[in-house]
Amino acid sequence: MATEALAQDAVRERLRELPGWSLGEDGISRAYRLGSHFAATAMVVHIAQLQEELNHHSELTLGYNTVSLTVSTHDAGGAVTDKDFELARRVEAAAPGHGAN
């Protein structure tokens, strides 16, 4: 998967396919609210597994009943790349199974 930085316009266009995700200074981000701390913890473990499969890791934060992550590509100087969108898509696909919204 390419580690070339995407242009800001391309990032904004791709974000249209990922409701709830936004572009910030540190990459693309999303926060999820879950029904309990246990559900949030289970989602963090699932995201960690996805990150290992892709060999691409995010800043991942567990709150009481929240999970938030910010994704960028260190190999591209912290820019947003295709790798970030692949991880975001996989997290989005997994979120409903955890009751996340």
MOVENWO-V763495 format. One record per residue. N is the residue number from 1. OMEGA is omega as a letter, one per 30 degrees, with the letter a starting at -180 (* if undefined). Layout:
BEGIN
N;OMEGA, N;OMEGA
END
This chain:
BEGIN
1;a, 2;l, 3;l, 4;l, 5;l, 6;l, 7;a, 8;l, 9;l, 10;l, 11;a, 12;l, 13;a, 14;l, 15;l, 16;l, 17;a, 18;l, 19;a, 20;l, 21;l, 22;l, 23;l, 24;a, 25;a, 26;a, 27;l, 28;a, 29;l, 30;l, 31;l, 32;l, 33;a, 34;a, 35;a, 36;l, 37;l, 38;l, 39;l, 40;l, 41;l, 42;l, 43;l, 44;l, 45;l, 46;l, 47;l, 48;l, 49;l, 50;a, 51;l, 52;l, 53;a, 54;a, 55;a, 56;a, 57;a, 58;l, 59;a, 60;a, 61;l, 62;l, 63;a, 64;l, 65;a, 66;l, 67;l, 68;l, 69;l, 70;a, 71;l, 72;a, 73;a, 74;l, 75;l, 76;l, 77;l, 78;l, 79;l, 80;a, 81;l, 82;a, 83;a, 84;l, 85;l, 86;l, 87;l, 88;l, 89;a, 90;l, 91;l, 92;a, 93;a, 94;a, 95;a, 96;l, 97;l, 98;a, 99;a, 100;l, 101;*
END
